[in-house]
């Protein structure tokens, strides 16, 4: 029974790889790939023409908060090398 299952899985994997190879080596697939490679600029340009232009509604949305920088200025200086010194 174990040999039968192993043979079945081997055949299943073999069929998968053969069908994948057959699909990718088919004339239809090769023609489609070549067409897309040759006309990629035309395809991109046609897709760009269909894009909508959005209105900019982000004016005055971001407000800078300088309270954090003021807090750091009031604190004592920090230095990594001072942490390694013995007192």
Buried (B, 14 or more C-beta within 10 A) or exposed (E): EEEEEEEEEEEEEEEEEEEEEEEEEEEEEEEEEEEEEEEEEEEEEEEEEEEEEEEEEEEEEEEEEEEEEEEEEEEEEEEEEEEEEEE
